[in-house]
Amino acid sequence: MSAQPAVRADAAGRVFWTPAGEVHACKGVTLEAFPGELVVVRGPSGSGKTTLLNLLGGLDRPTSGCVELVGTDTGTATEDELLRLRRDAVGFVFQSFGLLPVLTAVENVEVPLRIRRVGAAERARRVDEALASVGLADHGAQRPDELSGGQQQRVSIARALVAEPALLIADEPTGQLDSRTAASVMDLIVELVHRRGIAAVVA
């Protein structure tokens, strides 16, 4: 295991100010996630899991404590630095899949590489490898509405990992799946985390 965590939270908290008063969505969280390690965050609805993942993935900043993402303090980073961190260091998987309906599986997985301006040949190689790694090598030409829920989530996992991030953030990735499909998706995430040596935090 690497000596440096991909993400580290030290007494991190997030307060939202509303007309009704302060809402402490997340309070005093300390954790580390190292390459090859999967950290599971559990709790009832409304307990702050999504808020915590947003802090760890650089989508939001803590109002107390600190979060370091691949060594960068997200609380003091500029917006451009946070954008680069999210683009280069983090892969996101969401409960709602988040696939673009007009794009094929290949085109959806390509999106992060196009943003990074990866060349066409290298892009094709990495997309093929990513889809094969999630068991969808033969489904690249299909659009989301032609895939099952489990297959759509596998495409979103391939998209999250195709750019080889240091950290995978998965917010209830099995929330819309039946129990058998959910188990297979979680098994896949665990396998990929260990095989690729990336850190993951899963709600």
ChimeraX attribute file (.defattr): number of C-alpha atoms within 10 A of each C-alpha:
attribute: neighborCount
match mode: 1-to-1
recipient: residues
	/A:1	9
	/A:2	10
	/A:3	7
	/A:4	13
	/A:5	20
	/A:6	27
	/A:7	24
	/A:8	23
	/A:9	22
	/A:10	15
	/A:11	16
	/A:12	22
	/A:13	24
	/A:14	22
	/A:15	15
	/A:16	11
	/A:17	10
	/A:18	8
	/A:19	5
	/A:20	6
	/A:21	8
	/A:22	10
	/A:23	11
	/A:24	14
	/A:25	16
	/A:26	22
	/A:27	17
	/A:28	14
	/A:29	17
	/A:30	14
	/A:31	15
	/A:32	18
	/A:33	20
	/A:34	21
	/A:35	21
	/A:36	21
	/A:37	21
	/A:38	20
	/A:39	15
	/A:40	10
	/A:41	15
	/A:42	12
	/A:43	9
	/A:44	7
	/A:45	8
	/A:46	9
	/A:47	13
	/A:48	19
	/A:49	20
	/A:50	19
	/A:51	20
	/A:52	26
	/A:53	20
	/A:54	16
	/A:55	25
	/A:56	30
	/A:57	27
	/A:58	25
	/A:59	15
	/A:60	16
	/A:61	24
	/A:62	23
	/A:63	16
	/A:64	17
	/A:65	17
	/A:66	23
	/A:67	29
	/A:68	22
	/A:69	24
	/A:70	17
	/A:71	12
	/A:72	16
	/A:73	18
	/A:74	24
	/A:75	18
	/A:76	13
	/A:77	15
	/A:78	11
	/A:79	11
	/A:80	9
	/A:81	14
	/A:82	22
	/A:83	14
	/A:84	13
	/A:85	21
	/A:86	18
	/A:87	16
	/A:88	16
	/A:89	19
	/A:90	26
	/A:91	25
	/A:92	22
	/A:93	24
	/A:94	18
	/A:95	16
	/A:96	16
	/A:97	21
	/A:98	15
	/A:99	21
	/A:100	14
	/A:101	12
	/A:102	11
	/A:103	16
	/A:104	20
	/A:105	30
	/A:106	23
	/A:107	20
	/A:108	22
	/A:109	30
	/A:110	24
	/A:111	19
	/A:112	20
	/A:113	20
	/A:114	13
	/A:115	9
	/A:116	11
	/A:117	10
	/A:118	15
	/A:119	10
	/A:120	12
	/A:121	8
	/A:122	11
	/A:123	20
	/A:124	17
	/A:125	10
	/A:126	21
	/A:127	26
	/A:128	20
	/A:129	16
	/A:130	26
	/A:131	25
	/A:132	15
	/A:133	18
	/A:134	19
	/A:135	15
	/A:136	19
	/A:137	16
	/A:138	10
	/A:139	17
	/A:140	18
	/A:141	13
	/A:142	14
	/A:143	19
	/A:144	22
	/A:145	12
	/A:146	14
	/A:147	14
	/A:148	12
	/A:149	19
	/A:150	20
	/A:151	20
	/A:152	21
	/A:153	28
	/A:154	26
	/A:155	30
	/A:156	27
	/A:157	28
	/A:158	30
	/A:159	27
	/A:160	24
	/A:161	28
	/A:162	23
	/A:163	24
	/A:164	18
	/A:165	20
	/A:166	24
	/A:167	33
	/A:168	26
	/A:169	23
	/A:170	23
	/A:171	21
	/A:172	17
	/A:173	25
	/A:174	24
	/A:175	13
	/A:176	15
	/A:177	16
	/A:178	11
	/A:179	11
	/A:180	9
	/A:181	17
	/A:182	18
	/A:183	13
	/A:184	14
	/A:185	21
	/A:186	14
	/A:187	11
	/A:188	16
	/A:189	21
	/A:190	15
	/A:191	14
	/A:192	19
	/A:193	19
	/A:194	15
	/A:195	10
	/A:196	14
	/A:197	18
	/A:198	22
	/A:199	24
	/A:200	28
	/A:201	21
	/A:202	20
	/A:203	19
